[in-house]
């Protein structure tokens, strides 16, 4: 079963054939900044005690890096690397409406598998670090850092949610899509094992 939008492969989808490919990055600057702000925020958080003993300076630096990351991923790298974008729109009657878009048709050729892997890997892995940081601040009683790590988690998971909704279709139920995806992956694995025997 195929998904509704076929504009850019999710991370790992293009690995159906195991032939080596040449790494092709069409937007190196967007790829760099897609990873730069989010990894910089993580590194500053991890090294803030060694770099500076000042809590406020470290907190402001991390929040600025997280804000730059949120804006860059939402407005630049998502559009350039995988052809997806999302935003919130307030109608004239004051109702909030979420809009999810994906590139269609001839524009699909503008995305590459390497850029897609960079995008999805950065988008998924970095929020996992912030989840770990939330639990570590709670268990080590570093409560003053709790607001910073929760902000990191919220900003990064907002982009994950927005881009997953763009990829699967804004109106689709994410649970059904996840069940279908897992079912297809299990079926493909069973098919490969039966062909091997």
N, C-alpha and C positions, 0 to 999 in steps of 0.2 A: 504494500500500500504506500503510495507516495503522498507527501505532504502537499498542502495547498500552494505554498510559495516555494519556488525553486530558484531563488535569485543567488544565493551564496550558500555553500555547504556549511553545516555546523561542524564544530571541531571534531575531527576523526571520521567524518562521513566520506571524505574523498579518498580514504585509505582502503577502498574495496579491492583495488589491485595493488600488489606490493612491488611494483616496478619503481626503481629510483627516479625521482624527478628533479629537475633543476629548480632551485629556489628562485621565485620571481616575485619581487616586491615592486609594485608600481608607484606606491606612495611611501617612500622611506621616511619622510619627515612626519607624516601622520602616524606611521607605525612606531616611530621612536617616541613621540609624545604620548601615544596611547599607553605605552609601558612606563615612560619616564615619571610622570606625576604620581602614579599609583605605587610604583616601587620606591620612589623617593619618600613618600609619606610613610611607608612601612619601615624603611631604613632609618628615617629620622626618629620614629617612635622607638625602634629598637636601640638606637645609639644615643638617644637624648641625654641619658645620664653621663655618658662618656664625653659627648661633645659640649654640653652645657648643663650646668646644674640648675638653670633657671626654668621653672615650670611654665611660666607664662610665655616666654620666648619660644619654647618648644611647642607648646599648645597652639600658638598663633601660626607657627610655621607649618605644623601638620594640618591645621584647618585650611590654610591657604593652599597647600598642595592638594588636599582632598577636593576643594572647591574648583581648582584649576582642572583636576582630573575629571570631575563630574561634567563640567562644561565642555571639555575637549572630547570626551567620549560621546556625550550626548549630541553635540553639534557638529563635530568634525570627523573623528575617526570612524564612527559608525556609518556615516554616510559614504565616506571614501573607501573604507576597507571592505565592507560587506553590503553596502547599498541599503542600509536600514536606518530609519529615524523614527522618533516618537516625541510627542509633546502633549501638554495639557492645555486645553483651550476652554475659556469661560465664555459661554453664550451670552446673548443680550439679556436673557431672563435670569442670568446669574448661575446657571447650572454648569458644573464642571464636566468636561468631556475629554476623554483620552483619545488621541489620534495615533495610530500605528501605520507606518508606511514601509513598503519594500519595493526595491527597484524591479521593474518588469521588462520583458521584451528584449530589444537589442542592447539595452544598457547592462545586461547580465555579463557581457564579455569584459566589462571594466573591472570586475573583481577577480582576484587570483586566489588559488588555494592556499598559498603561503600567507597572504594577508588575512585570509579567513582564519587560519590557524592561529596567527598572532593575536587577532582580535578576540576570538573566543577563549583562548588560553588565558590571556590577560584578564578578560572579563570574569571568568569563572574562578581562577586560582586566587586572585588577590582578596576577594571578599571572605574566602575561607580563613585567611590570616586574621582578618578583623574579628571573625567569630572566635578564633583561638584567643585573641587579645582580650575580648570581652570576658571570657571565662578566666583567663589568667589574672585580670585585674580584680575580679571578684574573689578568687581563691587566695590571692596574695594580699588582699585588703589594700590595694592601691586605688582607693575610691576616687581620689582626685583625677585619675586618668579615665574614669568610667565614661564621662561625658564625651571625651575625645574619641574613644574607641567605639562608642555607640554612634557617634556622628559618622565615623569612617564606615561602619557597617551599614548604616542607613543610606548614605550616598552611593556606596558601591552596589548594594543590593537593589537600589532603585534603577540603576542602569541595567543590571542583570534582568530584572523583571521586565523593563521596557523593551529590551532587545529580544528577549525570549518571546514576548507577546508579538513583536513585529515579525519574528521568524515564523511562528506557527499560525499567525493570523490573529488580528486584534479581537475578533469575536469568538475564537475557538476556546473551548474549555481546556485549560492546561492539563488537567488530570487525564482526560481522554487522549490527548496528544502524547503524554508520557507513557500511558499504557500501550498505545499503538506502537510507539517507537521501541519500547522494550520488547513487545511481542515480535516485531520484525527482527530485532537484533537476536533474540533467542532462536527464532526460526532460521535465520541465516547461519548461526553457529551450529545448529543441529544439522542443517543441510551440508555445511562444510565437513562436519565430522562423518556424516554418512557417505559423502563422496570420497573421503580419505580411506575408508575401510573397504 
